[in-house]
Amino acid sequence: MIGFSLTPEQKAKQEKARRFAREVILPAAGKHDREGDFPLEIMQKAYAEGYLTPLVPRQYGGGGWGILDTCLLSEELASGDMGIFVSIFVSTLALHPIISFGTEDQKERFLRPFCSKYTLASYCLSEPRAGSDPASMETTAAPDGNGYVLNGTKMWITNGGYADLYVVFANTDRQKKHRGIISLIVPASSPGIRRGGPIDKMGQRASNTTALTFQNVRVGKENLLGGEREGFKKAMAALDITRPMIGAGAVGLARSAMELATQYAQKRIQFGVPISHHQAIQFILADMAIGIDAARLLVWRAACLADEGKRNSTEAAVAKAFAADLAMRVTTDAVQVYGAMGYTKYHPVEKLMRDAKVIQIYEGSAQIMRRIIARSMLGRVP
Ligand SMILES: Cc1cc2nc3c(=O)[nH]c(=O)nc-3n(C[C@H](O)[C@H](O)[C@H](O)COP(=O)(O)OP(=O)(O)OC[C@H]3O[C@@H](n4cnc5c(N)ncnc54)[C@H](O)[C@@H]3O)c2cc1C
């Protein structure tokens, strides 16, 4: 059966998140965009609402939500500000490998404390020379006694400057490429970790993005997630779950741009009538609505498959690619509807356009999403 109706509980979650976005996130969005500072107060409020730990099972103090419910949350939070949403969301990405592959001892040691006080986690995969091809990572985890010694630099780490916990992917033997990659839970207080300063970005400026350097950081074997040889699979499994959430965020961002453009088109008079009376403008607005609906349905499909425990790598890539491109198109068109005013800092649509761009780059770029989709059609091609 295919259903498109949300349950009363889902609608209540959605409405609550929409209020949070409208009352807490949106009023601060412009300031954080201008100043590029971290929205600590909002993050603490998000923690109090349980938005940092929706996927963590209830037995450890989390929300015990499903993937679809977390996508509903994502769309609403991102409608307030995509950068603040990403700061909230990234702990879910980092915690996913612990939720799915952690031992009971690891869940007790890391998930429970995470839920009982305000804490952030980062997902550390990318490196200066390994982005779309993470299997070529240079960070090493050299086996040493009853653990590993981590050395290397991670790059573009969201919340890197503020996280208390890092889930780090590193190679025990670079000759083995992805088969040598392991995943380690690393407390940020471990000696030998150096956090870089915030990277000055084009958009999503409320989210903190840094480099992280690991110099002879000792990590006990009890912090190894799953077996050796399994780390790369865990990294990719987390992305299958979180790509629909990023897609949902893109939908929320696009929705805000569409709402602003629709309001402006009804107010701005040219040729003696509101510009919304011109068919060319109506069609721009209608195309926004068509794309947003389509993207949301793709997101929901990818999320529902994950909730059913089914493999969704291709559907997650389809949803993420479509929603990211859609957000870029809708925000660009919103600037067009505003005309010259859209090209100024006096109206928020230029910010939405800047915020949209990076969705086509992170969590797997537009090209990498298409690579995944083409592979599902053609198999591996040389
Ligand atoms: C704001 C921000 C936040 C981020 N947060 C995190 C985080 O929390 N954790 C983390 O680990 N990483 C994070 N990243 C990193 C992000 O995942 C990478 O930027 C992304 O994977 C792309 O890697 P790259 O930037 O090195 O681009 P590259 O891999 O250098 O790619 C450059 C261009 O080449 C294209 N390309 C590469 N390979 C192929 C191919 N085989 N076929 C066709 N085209 C190709 C790409 O699509 C892209 O257009 C973040 C990045 C940003 C900008």
The ligand as an SDF file (V2000), in Angstrom:
LIG
                    3D

 53 58  0  0  0  0  0  0  0  0999 V2000
   29.7110   23.3220    4.4960 C   0  0  0  0  0  0  0  0  0  0  0  0
   30.2680   21.9290    4.3740 C   0  0  0  0  0  0  0  0  0  0  0  0
   30.0520   21.0250    5.4150 C   0  0  0  0  0  0  0  0  0  0  0  0
   30.6040   19.7490    5.3500 C   0  0  0  0  0  0  0  0  0  0  0  0
   30.4550   18.8890    6.4300 N   0  0  0  0  0  0  0  0  0  0  0  0
   31.1270   17.7070    6.4370 C   0  0  0  0  0  0  0  0  0  0  0  0
   31.1420   16.8900    7.6160 C   0  0  0  0  0  0  0  0  0  0  0  0
   30.5270   17.1950    8.6330 O   0  0  0  0  0  0  0  0  0  0  0  0
   31.8660   15.7350    7.5660 N   0  0  0  0  0  0  0  0  0  0  0  0
   32.5600   15.3450    6.4760 C   0  0  0  0  0  0  0  0  0  0  0  0
   33.1830   14.2930    6.5210 O   0  0  0  0  0  0  0  0  0  0  0  0
   32.5770   16.1150    5.3490 N   0  0  0  0  0  0  0  0  0  0  0  0
   31.8740   17.2830    5.3030 C   0  0  0  0  0  0  0  0  0  0  0  0
   31.8950   18.0780    4.1680 N   0  0  0  0  0  0  0  0  0  0  0  0
   32.6770   17.6500    3.0120 C   0  0  0  0  0  0  0  0  0  0  0  0
   31.8160   17.2460    1.8210 C   0  0  0  0  0  0  0  0  0  0  0  0
   31.1940   16.0260    2.0850 O   0  0  0  0  0  0  0  0  0  0  0  0
   32.7210   17.2400    0.5880 C   0  0  0  0  0  0  0  0  0  0  0  0
   32.9370   18.6080    0.2780 O   0  0  0  0  0  0  0  0  0  0  0  0
   32.1070   16.5180   -0.5930 C   0  0  0  0  0  0  0  0  0  0  0  0
   32.1290   15.1280   -0.3710 O   0  0  0  0  0  0  0  0  0  0  0  0
   32.8400   16.8160   -1.9010 C   0  0  0  0  0  0  0  0  0  0  0  0
   34.2170   16.6800   -1.7510 O   0  0  0  0  0  0  0  0  0  0  0  0
   35.2300   17.8530   -2.2310 P   0  0  0  0  0  0  0  0  0  0  0  0
   34.6750   19.1310   -1.7270 O   0  0  0  0  0  0  0  0  0  0  0  0
   36.5820   17.4780   -1.8090 O   0  0  0  0  0  0  0  0  0  0  0  0
   35.0960   17.8870   -3.7870 O   0  0  0  0  0  0  0  0  0  0  0  0
   35.9380   16.9890   -4.8160 P   0  0  0  0  0  0  0  0  0  0  0  0
   35.7900   15.5590   -4.4460 O   0  0  0  0  0  0  0  0  0  0  0  0
   37.2950   17.5650   -4.9560 O   0  0  0  0  0  0  0  0  0  0  0  0
   35.1160   17.2440   -6.1510 O   0  0  0  0  0  0  0  0  0  0  0  0
   35.2610   18.4270   -6.9380 C   0  0  0  0  0  0  0  0  0  0  0  0
   34.2540   18.3470   -8.0720 C   0  0  0  0  0  0  0  0  0  0  0  0
   34.5290   17.1950   -8.8740 O   0  0  0  0  0  0  0  0  0  0  0  0
   33.3680   16.3660   -8.9520 C   0  0  0  0  0  0  0  0  0  0  0  0
   33.7610   14.9660   -8.9760 N   0  0  0  0  0  0  0  0  0  0  0  0
   34.5990   14.3100   -8.1340 C   0  0  0  0  0  0  0  0  0  0  0  0
   34.6930   13.0220   -8.4440 N   0  0  0  0  0  0  0  0  0  0  0  0
   33.8900   12.8260   -9.5250 C   0  0  0  0  0  0  0  0  0  0  0  0
   33.5450   11.6930  -10.3250 C   0  0  0  0  0  0  0  0  0  0  0  0
   34.0380   10.4820  -10.0720 N   0  0  0  0  0  0  0  0  0  0  0  0
   32.7000   11.8730  -11.3590 N   0  0  0  0  0  0  0  0  0  0  0  0
   32.1690   13.1060  -11.6210 C   0  0  0  0  0  0  0  0  0  0  0  0
   32.4540   14.2160  -10.9070 N   0  0  0  0  0  0  0  0  0  0  0  0
   33.3050   14.0730   -9.8670 C   0  0  0  0  0  0  0  0  0  0  0  0
   32.5390   16.7130   -7.7220 C   0  0  0  0  0  0  0  0  0  0  0  0
   31.1730   16.4330   -7.9020 O   0  0  0  0  0  0  0  0  0  0  0  0
   32.8050   18.2010   -7.5790 C   0  0  0  0  0  0  0  0  0  0  0  0
   31.9510   18.9140   -8.4220 O   0  0  0  0  0  0  0  0  0  0  0  0
   31.3240   19.3470    4.2040 C   0  0  0  0  0  0  0  0  0  0  0  0
   31.5080   20.2620    3.1510 C   0  0  0  0  0  0  0  0  0  0  0  0
   30.9920   21.5300    3.2300 C   0  0  0  0  0  0  0  0  0  0  0  0
   31.2340   22.4980    2.0970 C   0  0  0  0  0  0  0  0  0  0  0  0
  1  2  1  0
  2  3  1  0
  2 52  2  0
  3  4  2  0
  4  5  1  0
  4 50  1  0
  5  6  2  0
  6  7  1  0
  6 13  1  0
  7  8  2  0
  7  9  1  0
  9 10  1  0
 10 11  2  0
 10 12  1  0
 12 13  2  0
 13 14  1  0
 14 15  1  0
 14 50  1  0
 15 16  1  0
 16 17  1  0
 16 18  1  0
 18 19  1  0
 18 20  1  0
 20 21  1  0
 20 22  1  0
 22 23  1  0
 23 24  1  0
 24 25  2  0
 24 26  1  0
 24 27  1  0
 27 28  1  0
 28 29  2  0
 28 30  1  0
 28 31  1  0
 31 32  1  0
 32 33  1  0
 33 34  1  0
 33 48  1  0
 34 35  1  0
 35 36  1  0
 35 46  1  0
 36 37  1  0
 36 45  1  0
 37 38  2  0
 38 39  1  0
 39 40  1  0
 39 45  2  0
 40 41  1  0
 40 42  2  0
 42 43  1  0
 43 44  2  0
 44 45  1  0
 46 47  1  0
 46 48  1  0
 48 49  1  0
 50 51  2  0
 51 52  1  0
 52 53  1  0
M  END
$$$$
